[in-house]
């Protein structure tokens, strides 16, 4: 979609108009400059700048997030990082394929291989054979510097929790279609999660996860596997375009809450 037509851009421009804040949209909506008196703030992509650089980097790294959650005794889907062989000068490249094959053998039901630093849902492969593993490696390493391997699990339900400073702004399930993945960009449908035990469990787990990596504004994907909720990923850039097509008022309110924090 054209960048300037994103609900993220629309929410920011409406917020600035309502608050008397100067707002300039640049780079086809990818960069937004906001000025209130001597306060200048920026939005880049889906990042409002509320998070520290290190918490943003950790959330953007699936394996790093997984490691920190494990250290914090937070249930999560384990992700193991492997660097592209082109980085052999900086990280060991020998034994790369063998280590991934070993993970595949440990999980006969299969593994999921994906870019380690991506939120698009693209180049995500379910792998059950060594030939499929080699194909996934080749395709991901053609455009990414690292990949992550996670065990394939039977996900009964996936929920996204959007938080600002431990306060939930939106909690919704992602109902998949024919695909085995729950990515909204690939056709999954957002459905608001009503108050109740599942809602409370997902929010509580999401809060623990954000506190573990020290992030303020994020969307956390939690999944139910064998009747246990686990963290799948943490996203530092809070994208709610699909949700916004179904519940625009909720999305505008969520971004407004975050923007108010930005100008405190």
ABEGO torsion letter per residue (X at the ends): XBAAABAAAAAAAAAAAAAGBBBBBBGGGABBBBBBEABBBBBBEABAGABBAAAAAAAABAAAAAAAAAAAGBBBBBBBBBBBAAAAAABBABGAAAAAAAAAAABAAEBBBBBABBAAGBGBBBBABAAAAAAAAAAAAAABABBBBBBBBBBABBBBBBBBGGBBABBBBBBBBABABABAAAGBBBBBBBBEAAAAAAAAAAAAAAAAAGBABBBBBBBBBGGBBBBABBBABBBAAAAAAABAAAAAAAAAAAAAAAAX
